[in-house]
Amino acid sequence: MKRILVVEDEQAIAFGLRLDLQNEGYAVEVESDGETALERATTGGFDLILLDVMLPRKDGFEICRDLRRGGSRTPIILLTAKAQEAEIVMGLELGADDYVTKPFSPRVLRARVKAALRRGEEDETDVCIFGELEVDFGRGELRRGGKPVVLTALEFKLLAALVRHRGRLLNRTQLLDLVWGPGTFVTDRVVDNHVVSLRRKIEPEPSQPRYLLNVRGLGYRFDA
């Protein structure tokens, strides 16, 4: 379960954020004071911080700056009533990953949270090793025993999508969005054909896959 720290001193907004994010399956903690929030953010091991700019004792810009100076890479989304370009730019330059202007749509905020968490997961490691293989995301390369394995661009994107979501079932529609892009019109059979091709290159026994598993009628899951 992903842990989110909400830093917001307006009780009604904080309550709404907590309820909405908990309904999405996140573990949520709330702080309303800037200095206390900085301490919690530094020691709490959160996966994401939703950070209001206007706070008592220490504002969101200061918190963002101090976290980044201290080496924290936790994704930060600023919540700001200040829509001026200079304020937004300052927040991003201080290390924020994104910003949402009040009043905001809960649906848009949820999408921003998911995107920031996804980027955070992708930043955790540049290389994934399984069996004799290693996926190097930074180089866009698959290697076996240190030697590159030739993949097409789509095959690498498919492998990367599955590895990034290891242990999680992805249906064909999700894979189409992640690999081919939202709105791309191709049949489910195209996904299946690329999975078969990818298995030939990564599985010790393609007919009895160990890593790229089919969940009948539902989709695919990468286990390693």
N, C-alpha and C positions, 0 to 999 in steps of 0.2 A: 504494500500500500504506500503510495507516494505521500510524503508529508509536506504540507504547505503552511508557511507562516504568513498570516494576514496582519499587516501593521496599519491600523486605521483607528483614528480617535473618534469618529462619528459612530455612535453605537448602532444606529439603525442600519448604516451601510455595512458595518462589521458583522452584524447579525445576519443580514441578507447574504453576504459573501460566505460566511461559515455554513449556513444552511444549504446554499446552492452547491458549494464545492463538496460538502459531505454527501449530498445526494448523487454526486458524480463518482463517489467512491474514494475520495481523498481523506486523509487524516488532517484535520485543520486545527491550528492553534492561533489565538488572536492576542495581539499586544496593542496598547493604545499610546504608550509613552515611548518616545524616540530612544532614550538611553537604555531603557529596559529591553526594547526591541533589538538594539544592536548587540547586547549581551546574549539574548536568546538566539539571534541569527548566527552569532559566532560559535556558539557551543551546542546548538540544538540539532545539527545534522539534518537540516531541511533540504528537500529536493527543489523547492521553489519559494520565492518571497514575493508577495504582493505588497507593495510599499507605497503608502500614501506620502505625498510630498510635504504637506503642511501638518506637522506634528509638534506636540509640546516637548521642550527641552532639547531635542535634536531633530532637525528636519530630515526628510527623505534623501535629499542630496548629500548631506553629511554622512548618513548611514551608508549609502551606496559607495561613496568615496572611501570611507573607512574599511568597509568590507573588502573592496578590491585592493586597497593598499595592504591589507592583511593577508592577501593571497586567496581569498574566497572566490570560487568559480560558480557558486550557486546562482542559477538564473534569477534575475530580478525584473519584475514588471512594475513600473511606476504607475500609480494612480494619481492623476493630477487634474485639478480644476483649471490649471493654467494652460491655455491652449496656444499661448504665444510660441512662435518658432524658437526663439532664443532659449526659453525654458526647456523645451523638448530637447534641443540640441545639447544643452548643458547636461541634462540627465543622461543622455546617451554617451556623451564624452566622459562622464564620471564612471561609466561601466554598466549602466542599465542595459538590459537586453531588449526591452520593449517598453511601450507606454500605452496607457488607455486613458482617454480624457473623460472626466465626469461631465454630465451623467452618461453612463455607458450601458450598452445592451448586455444583459447576462449571457446571451448566446455568443456574442462576439468575445466577451471576456473568457468564456469557457474555451473557445477556439484558440485564443492567444495562450492560455495556460497550457493546453495540450501541445501546441507548437513549441513553446519554450521548454517543456519537459522533454519532448522528443529531441530537441537540439541538445539538451543537457545530457541525455543518454548517449547521443552520438559522439559527444565530446569526451566521454569517459575513457574511451580507448580508441586508438587508431588501428590496432591489430587484434584480430580474433583468431585463436588457434584451436583447431579440432583435428584429432588424429594426426596424420602427416601433413595436413594442410594448414595454411594461414591466409586469412583475408586481410590485406593491407588496404584500409579505406583511404588513407592519405595518398597512396600511389595508384589507387584504382586497380589493384593487382591481386590475383590469387596465386599462391606458390605452394608447390609440393616439394618438400625436402630442400627448400631454398631456391628451387628453379621455377620460373613462371609457368603457369598453366594458361593456355590460350582460351580466352572467353570472348564472346561478342559483348558489345556494350550492354545489350538488353540482358544477357545472361549474368553479367556482373551486377547490374541494377537489381535483378531478381534475387540473386544470392545475397546482396547487401540488405535488401528489404527483409528477407527471411532471417538473416543472422541478427540484424538490429532488433528484431522482435522474437528472438529465440524463446522457445517454450510457449509461445502464444499462437493460437490458431488464427490464420488469416484466410478469409474467404477469397474467392476469385475477384470479386468486385474491389476489395481492398488492395489486392495485388495489382490489379489494373491501374488503380489510382496511384499507387506508390511507384510503379515501374514505368508504365506507359503515359501516365498523367491523367488528371481528372478530365472527363469528357471525351476521352479517346474511345472510338468505336472499334473494338475488335471482339471476336467471340471468345467464350470461355476456353474453347479448344486451343486457342493460341497460347494461353497460360499453361495448359496441360502439356503442350508440345515443348515449350521452353523448359518446363520442369523435367521432362524426360531427358532432354538434351543436357541439362545441368547435372542430373544424376549420373550420367555417363562419365562426367568429368570429376565428380567429387566423391562418389560412392565406391567403396571397395567391391561391392556386389550390387550393381544398379538394379537388378531384379529383386533384391531384398534390401531396400534402403535402410541405412542406419541413421542418417542425419535428416534427410528431407522426406518427411513422412506425409502420407495422404490420409486425411480423416474423411472417410467415405461420405459423400454427400454434403460435406461442409467446407472443405478447403485443405490447406497445407500447414504444416508446423515444422519448424526447424528445431531439432533436439541435439545438443552436444554438451 
